[in-house]
Amino acid sequence: MSIDIRTIATGSKGNCYLLTNSRGEVLILECGIPWKKIAEAIQWNLSKVVGCCISHEHGDHARTVNDIRNHLIPIYCSQGTAQKLGLEQSMLFRRVGYKFSGCHAHHFFISAIPAIHDAAEPLIFIIREWDTNEDGDVVLFATDTEFIPNRLRGITKMMVEANYDMDYINESLIQGSLVSARKIRTVKTHMEIGTLEAWLKEEKAIGGLDLLTEVHLIHVSKQNGYPEEFVRRIQRITGVPVYCEGGRK
């Protein structure tokens, strides 16, 4: 069993991704773009959509939440995110959090660990295709987090933030194209490529990458992210195909 990953939009202007399992079920990750674009991406076939995961309440990740709710799609997020988005009383709200064992969205099983971000209760999702008879893909979805705070094993596919390179962000600051306040927020709330590299090396040392088959770099800064370079750096560590969309061209 496998999970197909498709990026619809990534970056500070809006985020949305689709996971499709071997049964054709679709799980939406983030809804930070107009509903029409999401609907077009699924060819207006709502019958195959089993849920929408929202990592936190910021607009570039949750802008279209009311459209998701109006189309009766279950929403998987933390209690804190639900409060911020006004979902607490909704019958479509499915609570996910690191203190809970996780929950099912048909044949997806969704669990989470905390993210490090300036939001109410941001989450890093771990999503697997679930079946009682055989093992399937296990996808790590980590965006808008300063770092990944846990050691993880058994991950087969990663969707991880590689927002910026500290050398480039310092250069932008010197050149005056980046104000100090923006740099401080970026550094405290987003993951730097060097931080991701260090975490991957630690994971590799404990066998955490043994089952890894592909990596998707997401939420890359258009000003301080360099996709081709980032792909080379992560591929050098993981030894698997690395994909990247967004960033500086």
C-alpha positions in Angstrom: 0.0 0.0 0.0 1.3 3.4 -0.9 0.4 7.1 -0.5 0.8 9.5 -3.4 1.8 13.1 -2.5 0.8 16.1 -4.6 1.6 19.7 -3.9 -1.1 22.2 -4.9 0.5 25.3 -3.3 3.3 25.9 -0.9 4.8 29.0 0.7 3.8 32.1 2.6 1.0 32.9 0.1 -0.9 29.7 0.7 -0.4 26.0 1.3 -2.3 22.9 0.2 -1.3 19.3 -0.4 -3.2 16.1 -1.3 -2.5 12.6 -0.1 -4.1 9.8 -2.1 -4.0 6.3 -0.7 -4.1 3.0 -2.7 -7.9 2.9 -2.3 -8.3 6.3 -4.0 -9.2 8.1 -0.8 -7.9 11.7 -0.6 -6.8 13.6 2.5 -6.3 17.3 2.2 -3.3 18.8 4.1 -3.9 22.5 4.8 -6.5 24.7 3.1 -4.7 28.1 2.7 -5.7 28.7 -0.9 -9.1 29.5 -2.5 -11.6 26.7 -2.4 -12.0 26.7 -6.2 -8.3 25.8 -6.6 -8.7 22.9 -4.1 -11.8 21.7 -5.9 -10.2 21.8 -9.3 -7.2 19.8 -7.9 -9.6 17.0 -6.9 -11.6 17.4 -10.1 -14.6 18.5 -8.1 -15.0 14.9 -6.9 -15.8 15.4 -3.2 -16.9 11.8 -2.8 -13.3 10.6 -2.5 -12.2 13.3 0.1 -12.1 11.8 3.6 -10.8 14.8 5.6 -8.7 17.9 5.9 -5.7 18.2 8.3 -4.8 21.7 9.4 -1.5 22.2 11.2 -2.4 25.6 12.7 -4.7 28.6 12.4 -2.6 31.0 10.3 -4.3 32.1 7.1 -1.8 30.6 4.6 -2.7 27.2 6.1 -6.4 27.6 7.0 -7.9 30.4 4.9 -10.6 28.2 3.3 -11.6 26.3 6.4 -15.2 27.6 6.2 -15.5 26.2 2.7 -14.1 22.9 3.9 -16.7 22.9 6.6 -19.6 23.9 4.3 -18.8 21.0 2.0 -19.1 18.6 5.0 -15.4 17.5 5.0 -14.2 16.4 8.5 -11.4 18.7 9.8 -8.5 17.2 11.8 -6.6 19.6 14.0 -5.7 20.4 17.6 -8.0 21.8 20.2 -6.1 25.1 20.2 -6.4 25.4 16.4 -10.1 24.5 16.6 -10.7 27.3 19.1 -8.9 29.9 16.9 -10.9 28.8 13.8 -14.2 28.6 15.6 -14.6 24.9 15.1 -15.0 23.7 18.7 -18.8 23.1 18.4 -18.7 21.8 14.8 -19.7 18.2 14.3 -16.9 18.0 11.7 -14.1 18.8 14.1 -11.9 15.8 14.9 -9.4 16.4 17.7 -5.9 15.4 17.1 -3.0 15.9 19.5 0.2 14.4 20.9 -1.6 13.4 24.1 -4.1 11.3 22.1 -3.6 8.0 20.3 -4.7 9.4 17.0 -7.8 8.9 14.8 -9.0 7.4 11.6 -10.1 9.2 8.4 -11.4 6.0 6.6 -8.1 4.2 5.7 -5.8 7.0 6.8 -4.6 7.0 10.5 -3.7 10.4 11.7 -1.5 11.1 14.8 0.5 14.1 15.7 3.4 15.7 17.8 3.8 19.3 18.7 5.3 21.8 16.3 7.4 24.8 17.4 5.6 27.9 16.0 3.8 31.1 17.1 0.3 29.6 17.0 -2.2 28.3 19.5 -1.4 24.6 19.4 0.4 23.8 16.1 1.0 20.2 15.1 3.3 18.0 13.1 1.2 15.2 11.5 2.2 11.5 11.1 -0.2 9.9 8.6 -0.2 6.3 7.6 -2.3 4.2 5.3 -4.0 1.8 7.6 -5.0 -1.8 6.9 -5.2 -4.8 9.2 -3.4 -7.1 6.8 -0.3 -5.3 5.6 1.9 -2.3 6.3 1.6 0.9 4.3 3.3 4.2 3.9 3.9 6.4 6.9 4.1 10.1 5.9 5.7 12.8 8.1 4.2 16.3 7.5 6.2 19.0 9.3 5.7 22.6 8.3 6.0 25.9 10.1 8.1 24.6 12.9 11.5 25.8 14.2 12.6 22.1 14.5 11.2 18.6 14.9 11.3 17.8 18.6 11.0 14.1 18.4 13.0 11.1 17.2 10.9 9.1 14.8 11.3 5.7 13.2 9.4 3.9 10.5 8.8 7.0 8.3 8.6 6.1 4.6 7.9 9.5 3.1 8.6 13.0 4.4 7.0 16.4 3.7 9.3 18.7 5.7 9.9 22.4 5.8 13.2 23.8 4.5 12.3 27.5 4.7 15.7 29.3 4.5 19.4 29.2 4.8 20.9 31.3 7.6 23.8 32.5 5.5 21.4 33.9 2.9 19.1 35.4 5.4 22.0 37.2 7.0 23.1 38.4 3.6 19.6 39.8 3.0 19.7 41.6 6.3 23.1 43.2 5.4 21.8 44.3 2.0 18.7 45.8 3.6 16.2 43.6 1.8 15.1 42.0 5.1 14.2 43.9 8.3 15.5 42.6 11.6 12.0 41.9 13.1 11.1 39.7 10.1 14.4 37.8 10.5 13.7 37.2 14.2 10.3 35.8 13.5 11.5 33.6 10.6 14.3 32.1 12.7 12.0 31.4 15.7 9.1 30.0 13.7 10.4 28.2 10.6 13.0 25.5 10.0 16.3 26.3 8.5 17.9 23.9 6.0 20.9 23.3 8.4 18.4 22.4 11.2 16.7 19.9 9.0 20.1 18.4 7.9 21.2 18.0 11.6 17.9 16.2 12.5 18.1 13.9 9.5 21.7 13.0 10.4 20.6 12.1 13.9 17.7 10.1 12.5 20.0 8.2 10.2 22.3 7.3 13.1 19.5 5.6 14.9 18.0 3.9 11.9 15.2 6.4 11.5 15.7 6.7 7.8 16.0 2.9 7.0 12.5 2.8 5.4 12.6 6.2 3.8 11.8 6.3 0.1 11.3 10.0 -0.8 11.5 13.5 0.7 9.4 16.5 -0.3 10.8 19.9 0.8 8.0 22.4 1.4 7.3 26.0 2.5 10.6 27.2 0.9 11.2 30.9 1.2 11.1 32.8 -2.1 13.8 35.2 -0.8 16.1 32.9 1.2 15.4 29.4 -0.1 17.4 27.8 -2.9 15.6 24.6 -4.2 18.3 23.1 -6.3 20.9 23.5 -3.5 18.5 22.3 -0.8 17.7 19.2 -2.8 21.4 18.3 -3.2 22.0 18.8 0.5 19.1 16.6 1.6 19.8 14.0 -1.0 23.4 13.7 0.1 22.2 12.7 3.6 19.1 10.5 2.8 20.2 8.9 -0.4 16.6 8.9 -1.7 14.8 11.1 -4.3 14.1 14.6 -3.0 11.5 17.0 -4.5 11.1 20.7 -4.0 8.7 23.3 -5.1 8.8 27.0 -4.4 11.7 29.0 -3.3 14.0 31.4 -5.1 14.2 30.9 -8.9 
